[in-house]
Amino acid sequence: MERIVGGGPEQELLLWCAKLGSDEEGERTIEHLLRQRLDWAYLVRMSDSHGMTPLLYSKIRRLRPRNIPNDVLSRMRGSYRFSAWRSVWCTQKLIGILDLLSSRGIEAIPFKGPALARILYENPALRSFGDLDLLVRRRDLDESKQVLLSSGYHLEFDQDRLPPHEFHLTFVDRQGIPIEIHWALARTWYFFGIDMDRFWERKETTLLAGKPVPMISPEDLLLALSVHGVRHHWRSLRWVCDIGRWVERYKERDLFRTLSRVKTISQRRILLLSLFLASELTGVEIPETVHRAARTDPIVPSLASWVRGQMFSDTENLSWRLKSKWFYFRLTSGAHRKCRLLLSMLGPTPTDVTYRRLPPALSVFYFMIRPIRFIRECELWSSSHH
């Protein structure tokens, strides 16, 4: 299993807790790390930020170490129990939303959230999540919006000013739970070439709290998780764990055949990167043909190295922001697509629209607001961390 360069014992402990399965070597290593002089506050803070505290607690609880401060153990236990409660509560809420949309003839597919936790984790409490994600057909978007608005939800952003390259709407209910309605997996500027119609053609059915609900196929789930990780530069170890769990759950699937079916080089690299990271960081075994394809790809190893180097960093200065854009650029194949990607990144996002409200006649000036806000955010982050 790959180590994070320059990582301390806290990071190494979290990586070993992310490792799939339970073996003597892993337990001995975790016990050894727990005997080190750990910065417990940093460990918990880092674990929380990566959504790994329930998994960390479950590993530690089995070993029953005696040197963990009581307040730290209590906080981890509380996080684990809250994750279990939230999983049950959000599952019921998700089923209610599915029924609500279905009553209006709208089919929606849950992915990530409680559906993902149930499918990939034996114990759903081990997979924390912050929102509910649903996939709808693009033609059903407007009606889905009206159904949710009439049921007490409100939009996070004003749809009338939603940039055309967006791929989801975020609603918030009275309890503050975000519900994301997706019609695609990423903004159109990424040019991943994903055919969403095929997702609907290949959909399957699974049980959620004893109720049959639609679910995207395992191969499409792998692609969706990989695209999500890429969109966020794989900054959370939890997302890499999801890929490792997918490989373990669907070990009978022919991964090399899955790779051969994708339509673009970008999609292939996205999948190779996610599988390579899962192998390196969680220890899950992937077929040698897939591992060789990742190792010999001209882009994947260097991107994986960059991901590992920044995964536990809280730096988001201007240099990091620029490198993160370069990350997308390198994943994009073809000179034409790369040029379109660069031009598209200059366009406004929903955050730009809410940063400064402009009348429709002046909407062209959002293209000026984007670089100003970009630099301003980097300056604010830098000043707050010095």
C-alpha positions as CSV (number, residue, x, y, z in Angstrom):
1,M,0.0,0.0,0.0
2,E,1.4,3.4,-1.0
3,R,2.4,5.8,1.7
4,I,1.8,9.5,1.6
5,V,5.1,11.3,1.2
6,G,5.9,13.3,4.2
7,G,2.8,12.0,6.1
8,G,2.9,11.6,9.8
9,P,1.6,8.7,12.0
10,E,-1.9,10.2,12.0
11,Q,-2.1,10.1,8.2
12,E,-0.6,6.6,8.1
13,L,-3.1,5.4,10.7
14,L,-6.0,6.7,8.7
15,L,-4.6,5.0,5.6
16,W,-4.4,1.7,7.4
17,C,-7.9,2.1,8.6
18,A,-9.0,2.7,5.0
19,K,-7.4,-0.6,4.0
20,L,-10.0,-3.2,3.0
21,G,-10.4,-6.4,5.1
22,S,-8.8,-7.3,8.3
23,D,-5.5,-9.1,8.6
24,E,-2.8,-9.6,11.2
25,E,-0.3,-7.3,9.6
26,G,-2.9,-4.5,9.4
27,E,-4.0,-4.9,13.0
28,R,-0.4,-5.0,14.2
29,T,0.4,-1.9,12.3
30,I,-2.6,0.0,13.6
31,E,-1.8,-1.1,17.2
32,H,1.8,0.1,16.7
33,L,0.6,3.5,15.4
34,L,-1.9,3.9,18.2
35,R,1.1,3.6,20.7
36,Q,2.8,6.5,19.0
37,R,2.7,10.0,20.3
38,L,-0.3,11.1,18.2
39,D,-1.8,14.5,17.8
40,W,-5.3,13.3,18.7
41,A,-7.0,16.6,17.9
42,Y,-5.4,16.6,14.4
43,L,-6.3,13.0,13.8
44,V,-10.0,13.6,14.6
45,R,-10.1,16.8,12.6
46,M,-8.5,15.1,9.6
47,S,-10.7,12.0,10.0
48,D,-13.8,14.2,10.1
49,S,-12.8,16.2,7.1
50,H,-12.3,13.0,5.1
51,G,-15.6,11.5,6.3
52,M,-13.6,8.6,7.8
53,T,-14.3,8.8,11.5
54,P,-17.0,6.1,11.6
55,L,-14.6,3.7,9.7
56,L,-11.7,4.8,12.0
57,Y,-13.8,4.1,15.1
58,S,-14.9,0.7,13.9
59,K,-11.3,-0.4,13.3
60,I,-10.1,1.0,16.6
61,R,-13.0,-0.4,18.6
62,R,-12.1,-4.0,17.7
63,L,-8.6,-3.6,19.0
64,R,-9.7,-2.0,22.3
65,P,-6.5,0.1,22.8
66,R,-6.0,1.6,26.3
67,N,-4.1,4.8,25.4
68,I,-6.8,6.7,23.5
69,P,-8.0,9.7,25.5
70,N,-11.6,9.2,26.7
71,D,-12.8,12.5,25.1
72,V,-11.4,11.4,21.7
73,L,-12.9,7.9,22.0
74,S,-16.2,9.5,23.0
75,R,-16.2,11.9,20.1
76,M,-15.5,9.0,17.6
77,R,-18.2,6.9,19.1
78,G,-20.6,9.8,18.8
79,S,-19.7,10.3,15.2
80,Y,-20.3,6.6,14.5
81,R,-23.7,6.6,16.2
82,F,-24.7,9.8,14.4
83,S,-23.7,8.3,11.1
84,A,-25.9,5.2,11.8
85,W,-28.9,7.4,12.8
86,R,-28.4,9.7,9.8
87,S,-28.3,6.7,7.5
88,V,-31.6,5.4,8.7
89,W,-33.2,8.9,8.7
90,C,-32.0,9.9,5.3
91,T,-33.0,6.5,3.8
92,Q,-36.6,7.1,4.8
93,K,-36.4,10.7,3.5
94,L,-34.9,9.5,0.2
95,I,-37.7,6.9,-0.2
96,G,-40.3,9.7,0.5
97,I,-38.8,11.9,-2.3
98,L,-38.8,8.9,-4.7
99,D,-42.4,8.3,-3.9
100,L,-43.2,12.0,-4.3
101,L,-41.6,12.2,-7.7
102,S,-43.1,8.9,-8.8
103,S,-46.6,10.1,-8.0
104,R,-46.1,12.7,-10.7
105,G,-44.8,10.2,-13.2
106,I,-41.1,11.1,-12.7
107,E,-38.6,8.3,-12.4
108,A,-35.5,9.1,-10.3
109,I,-32.5,7.0,-9.6
110,P,-30.7,7.4,-6.2
111,F,-26.9,7.2,-6.3
112,K,-24.3,8.0,-3.6
113,G,-25.8,8.7,-0.1
114,P,-27.7,5.9,1.7
115,A,-28.1,3.9,-1.5
116,L,-24.3,3.8,-2.0
117,A,-23.7,3.0,1.7
118,R,-26.1,0.1,1.6
119,I,-24.6,-1.4,-1.6
120,L,-20.9,-1.0,-1.0
121,Y,-20.6,-1.2,2.8
122,E,-21.8,-4.1,5.0
123,N,-22.6,-1.6,7.7
124,P,-24.1,1.6,6.2
125,A,-23.0,3.5,9.3
126,L,-19.4,3.2,8.1
127,R,-20.2,5.5,5.1
128,S,-21.0,9.1,6.1
129,F,-22.6,11.5,3.6
130,G,-23.8,15.0,3.5
131,D,-26.6,15.1,1.0
132,L,-29.0,13.1,-1.1
133,D,-28.3,12.6,-4.8
134,L,-30.9,11.7,-7.4
135,L,-30.6,11.3,-11.2
136,V,-33.5,12.4,-13.4
137,R,-33.9,12.7,-17.1
138,R,-33.2,16.1,-18.5
139,R,-36.8,16.4,-19.8
140,D,-38.1,15.9,-16.3
141,L,-36.0,18.5,-14.7
142,D,-38.6,21.4,-14.7
143,E,-41.4,19.3,-13.4
144,S,-39.1,17.8,-10.7
145,K,-38.2,21.3,-9.6
146,Q,-41.9,22.3,-9.3
147,V,-42.7,19.1,-7.4
148,L,-40.0,19.8,-4.8
149,L,-40.7,23.5,-4.5
150,S,-44.4,22.8,-3.9
151,S,-43.5,20.3,-1.2
152,G,-41.6,22.8,0.9
153,Y,-38.1,22.6,-0.6
154,H,-36.3,25.7,-1.8
155,L,-33.5,26.2,-4.4
156,E,-30.0,26.9,-3.2
157,F,-29.4,28.9,-6.4
158,D,-31.8,30.8,-8.7
159,Q,-32.5,28.6,-11.7
160,D,-33.2,31.5,-13.9
161,R,-29.5,32.4,-13.6
162,L,-28.1,28.9,-13.7
163,P,-25.3,28.8,-16.3
164,P,-26.2,26.5,-19.2
165,H,-23.2,24.1,-18.6
166,E,-24.5,23.1,-15.1
167,F,-25.5,19.5,-14.4
168,H,-27.5,19.6,-11.1
169,L,-29.8,21.7,-9.0
170,T,-29.5,21.8,-5.2
171,F,-32.6,22.0,-3.0
172,V,-32.7,22.3,0.7
173,D,-35.5,21.2,3.0
174,R,-36.7,22.5,6.3
175,Q,-34.1,20.4,8.2
176,G,-31.3,21.8,6.0
177,I,-30.6,18.5,4.2
178,P,-29.3,19.2,0.7
179,I,-31.0,17.3,-2.1
180,E,-29.2,17.3,-5.4
181,I,-31.2,16.6,-8.6
182,H,-28.7,15.6,-11.4
183,W,-29.3,15.2,-15.1
184,A,-25.6,14.7,-15.8
185,L,-22.5,13.8,-13.9
186,A,-20.4,16.9,-14.5
187,R,-20.5,20.3,-16.1
188,T,-20.4,20.2,-19.9
189,W,-17.0,21.9,-19.9
190,Y,-15.3,18.7,-18.8
191,F,-16.1,17.0,-22.1
192,F,-16.0,13.5,-20.6
193,G,-18.4,12.4,-23.3
194,I,-20.7,10.5,-21.0
195,D,-24.0,9.3,-22.6
196,M,-26.6,9.6,-19.8
197,D,-29.2,7.8,-21.9
198,R,-27.2,4.6,-21.5
199,F,-27.4,5.0,-17.7
200,W,-31.2,4.7,-18.0
201,E,-31.0,1.8,-20.4
202,R,-28.8,-0.2,-18.1
203,K,-30.5,0.7,-14.8
204,E,-31.2,-2.1,-12.3
205,T,-33.3,-2.6,-9.2
206,T,-32.1,-2.9,-5.6
207,L,-33.7,-2.9,-2.2
208,L,-33.5,0.1,0.1
209,A,-35.1,-0.4,3.5
210,G,-37.0,-3.3,2.0
211,K,-38.4,-1.3,-0.8
212,P,-37.4,-1.9,-4.5
213,V,-35.8,1.2,-6.0
214,P,-34.0,1.8,-9.3
215,M,-30.2,1.9,-9.2
216,I,-27.6,2.6,-11.9
217,S,-25.7,-0.5,-13.1
218,P,-22.5,-1.4,-11.3
219,E,-20.3,-0.3,-14.2
220,D,-22.1,3.1,-14.4
221,L,-21.8,3.4,-10.6
222,L,-18.0,3.0,-10.9
223,L,-17.9,5.7,-13.6
224,A,-20.1,8.0,-11.6
225,L,-17.9,7.6,-8.5
226,S,-14.8,8.1,-10.6
227,V,-16.1,11.3,-12.2
228,H,-17.2,12.6,-8.8
229,G,-13.7,12.0,-7.4
230,V,-12.1,13.7,-10.4
231,R,-14.4,16.7,-10.1
232,H,-13.1,17.2,-6.6
233,H,-9.5,16.3,-7.3
234,W,-9.8,13.2,-5.1
235,R,-9.4,15.3,-2.0
236,S,-11.3,12.9,0.3
237,L,-10.0,9.5,1.2
238,R,-13.6,8.4,1.6
239,W,-14.1,8.6,-2.1
240,V,-11.1,6.4,-2.8
241,C,-12.5,3.9,-0.2
242,D,-15.8,3.8,-2.3
243,I,-13.8,2.7,-5.3
244,G,-12.0,0.0,-3.3
245,R,-15.3,-1.2,-1.9
246,W,-16.8,-1.3,-5.4
247,V,-13.9,-3.5,-6.6
248,E,-14.4,-5.8,-3.6
249,R,-18.2,-5.9,-4.0
250,Y,-18.1,-6.6,-7.8
251,K,-14.9,-8.7,-7.9
252,E,-16.5,-11.0,-10.5
253,R,-16.9,-8.2,-13.0
254,D,-14.4,-8.0,-15.9
255,L,-12.7,-4.7,-15.2
256,F,-10.6,-4.8,-18.4
257,R,-13.8,-5.4,-20.4
258,T,-15.4,-2.4,-18.6
259,L,-12.4,-0.2,-19.6
260,S,-12.6,-1.4,-23.2
261,R,-16.3,-0.3,-23.5
262,V,-15.8,3.4,-22.6
263,K,-16.0,5.8,-25.5
264,T,-13.3,8.3,-24.9
265,I,-9.7,8.4,-23.7
266,S,-10.8,10.7,-20.9
267,Q,-13.3,8.2,-19.6
268,R,-10.7,5.5,-19.7
269,R,-8.2,7.6,-17.8
270,I,-10.7,8.6,-15.2
271,L,-11.5,5.0,-14.5
272,L,-7.8,4.0,-14.5
273,L,-6.9,6.8,-12.1
274,S,-9.7,5.8,-9.6
275,L,-8.8,2.1,-9.7
276,F,-5.0,2.9,-9.4
277,L,-5.6,5.1,-6.4
278,A,-7.9,2.5,-4.8
279,S,-5.2,-0.2,-5.3
280,E,-2.4,2.1,-3.9
281,L,-4.3,3.6,-0.9
282,T,-6.7,0.9,0.2
283,G,-4.8,-2.2,-0.9
284,V,-7.6,-3.7,-2.9
285,E,-6.5,-6.1,-5.6
286,I,-7.2,-5.1,-9.2
287,P,-6.4,-7.3,-12.2
288,E,-2.8,-7.1,-13.3
289,T,-3.9,-6.1,-16.8
290,V,-5.7,-3.1,-15.4
291,H,-2.8,-2.2,-13.1
292,R,-0.4,-2.4,-16.0
293,A,-2.7,-0.2,-18.1
294,A,-2.7,2.4,-15.4
295,R,1.1,2.2,-14.8
296,T,2.0,2.5,-18.4
297,D,-0.5,5.3,-19.2
298,P,1.4,8.6,-19.9
299,I,-0.9,10.6,-17.6
300,V,-2.3,8.4,-14.8
301,P,0.8,7.8,-12.7
302,S,1.7,11.5,-12.4
303,L,-1.9,12.4,-11.7
304,A,-2.1,9.8,-9.0
305,S,1.2,11.1,-7.5
306,W,-0.3,14.6,-7.4
307,V,-3.5,13.4,-5.7
308,R,-1.5,11.5,-3.0
309,G,0.6,14.6,-2.4
310,Q,-2.3,17.0,-1.9
311,M,-4.8,14.6,-0.2
312,F,-4.0,15.6,3.3
313,S,-3.1,19.2,2.6
314,D,-5.4,22.0,3.6
315,T,-3.7,24.4,1.2
316,E,-5.9,26.2,-1.4
317,N,-3.8,29.1,-2.5
318,L,-3.6,30.4,-6.0
319,S,-0.9,27.9,-6.9
320,W,-3.1,25.0,-5.8
321,R,-6.1,26.4,-7.7
322,L,-4.1,26.7,-10.9
323,K,-2.7,23.2,-10.5
324,S,-6.2,21.8,-9.9
325,K,-7.3,23.3,-13.2
326,W,-4.3,21.8,-14.9
327,F,-5.5,18.4,-13.4
328,Y,-8.7,18.6,-15.5
329,F,-6.7,19.8,-18.5
330,R,-4.4,16.8,-18.5
331,L,-7.4,14.4,-18.2
332,T,-9.0,15.9,-21.3
333,S,-8.0,14.3,-24.6
334,G,-7.6,16.1,-27.9
335,A,-6.4,19.6,-28.6
336,H,-9.9,20.8,-29.6
337,R,-11.4,19.6,-26.4
338,K,-8.6,21.1,-24.4
339,C,-9.1,24.5,-26.0
340,R,-12.9,24.3,-25.3
341,L,-12.2,23.3,-21.7
342,L,-10.0,26.3,-21.1
343,L,-12.5,28.7,-22.7
344,S,-15.4,27.1,-20.7
345,M,-13.6,27.5,-17.4
346,L,-13.8,31.3,-17.9
347,G,-17.6,31.1,-17.9
348,P,-19.6,31.9,-14.7
349,T,-20.6,29.2,-12.1
350,P,-23.6,29.4,-9.8
351,T,-21.3,30.8,-7.1
352,D,-20.3,33.6,-9.4
353,V,-23.9,34.4,-10.1
354,T,-24.6,34.7,-6.3
355,Y,-21.4,36.5,-5.6
356,R,-22.7,39.6,-7.3
357,R,-26.3,39.8,-8.5
358,L,-26.5,41.5,-11.9
359,P,-29.6,42.3,-14.0
360,P,-30.0,40.1,-17.1
361,A,-28.9,42.9,-19.4
362,L,-25.5,43.0,-17.6
363,S,-25.1,39.2,-17.3
364,V,-22.1,39.3,-19.7
365,F,-20.1,40.9,-16.9
366,Y,-20.2,37.6,-15.0
367,F,-17.2,36.6,-17.2
368,M,-15.3,39.4,-15.4
369,I,-16.5,38.4,-12.0
370,R,-15.2,34.9,-12.2
371,P,-11.4,35.7,-12.3
372,I,-11.9,38.4,-9.7
373,R,-13.7,36.1,-7.3
374,F,-11.2,33.3,-8.0
375,I,-8.2,35.6,-7.0
376,R,-10.1,37.1,-4.0
377,E,-10.9,33.7,-2.6
378,C,-7.3,32.6,-2.8
379,E,-6.2,35.9,-1.0
380,L,-8.8,35.4,1.8
381,W,-7.7,31.8,2.3
382,S,-4.0,32.8,2.4
383,S,-4.6,35.6,4.9
384,S,-6.7,33.3,7.2
385,H,-4.0,30.7,7.3
386,H,-1.0,32.9,8.2
